[in-house]
Amino acid sequence: WVHRGYRETADHFLARTGFWRRRTRVVPYDRIQTVVDRRTVFQRRRDLASVTADTASTSSLRGGDAVAIDVDGADADRLRRALTEALLERKDRRESPEWSGDATDAGDGIGPQS
């Protein structure tokens, strides 16, 4: 378990896996598209889960997503909720008029100019 882990920062989700080839995946919250909580039969017996922060990158097709593997069940539920909330918060921010350039303030170099 020493070689596996995850961390949540203010802007990113990090997941570390591997023994011979250690990999650290860094995913900004605004790149996350879905959050998946998966529990195999063996994980359910030990109250563990794997939480995946899925992105639209081509590496995710080859299993390159950021995955927190064998996380305690309660921590996995909390992590899934936290990532989902961060995903929705960033989505709302992207859809706001200030972010999309629909704001009527001119002169900041962003959005339509009159």
N, C-alpha and C positions, 0 to 999 in steps of 0.2 A: 504493500500500500504506500510505501515511501515514494514510489515513482509515479503515483497517480495523485491528482488533485485538481482543484479548481479555485478560482478567486473571482470575486465581483469587485470591480472598481466603479468609479463614478460614471465612466463612459464605455467601459469594455468588460467583456466576459473572457476569462482565460481558462483554458483546460490543458492539463499536462498528462501525458500517457507515455508508456513505453519503458522497457527495461534496457534492451540492447540499443534501440534507437529511440531516444527520448524526443518527444515532440511537444511543443507548446503552441497551442492554437490561440490566437488573439482575435476576438470578434467584437467590433464596435456594435453597440446596441442598435444603432440605426441600420445596420446591415442584416440583422436577424429578421427572418420571415416567419418562422414557426418555432415553437418550443415543444419538444416531444419528451414525455416521461414514459420510459419503457422498463418493464420488469419481467425478467425471464422466470421460469419455474424455479430455478436455483436461487435467484435473487429474492423471490418472494419468501422462500423458506427461511432466509436470513434477514428479512425486512430491509432489503437493499433495492436500489433502482439506478438506472442510467438516465441522465437528463441531457438531451441534445439540443443545442442552439443551431438550427438549420439556416443556412444562407443560400443565396442563389448562385454561388460560385460553381465552376465546373469541378472543383476538387471535391465538392460534396457528393458528386455522382460516383466518385471512387472511394467514398468513406472518409473524406477529409473534414468532416464537420467537427466542431468543438463539442466533445462529449465528456461529461463528468460521470465516470464509471464507478459503480458500486458505492453510491452515496447512501447514507442512512435514509430510511423511508421518510421520516419527518423532515429531514434536511432537503430531500429531493422535492417534496411538496412545496416547501418554502422557496427553494431555488426556482422551481417552475413558475410559481406565482410571481416572484420578483422579476424574472426574465420577461414574463408576459406583460407585467405592468410597465417595465422599461420599454418594451416593444411598442405597446399602445401609446405611451407618453411620447415617444419619438415620432410615431406615426401621426399623432395629433399635431405635433409641432411642425412636421413637414407639410401638413395640409392647411396650416394657418396662413392667412393672407400675408403676414409679414415675411414668412419664409419663401413663399412662392413668387413674390414680387408684385402682388396685387395691391400693395399698399399705395396710397395716394401721395406719400411723401416723395418729392422729386429732389434730386441733387445728391443722393447718396451713392449713385452709380449702380444701383440695383433696381430692377423693375422698369416699367415704362416711363419714358421721359416726355414732357410736354414741349 
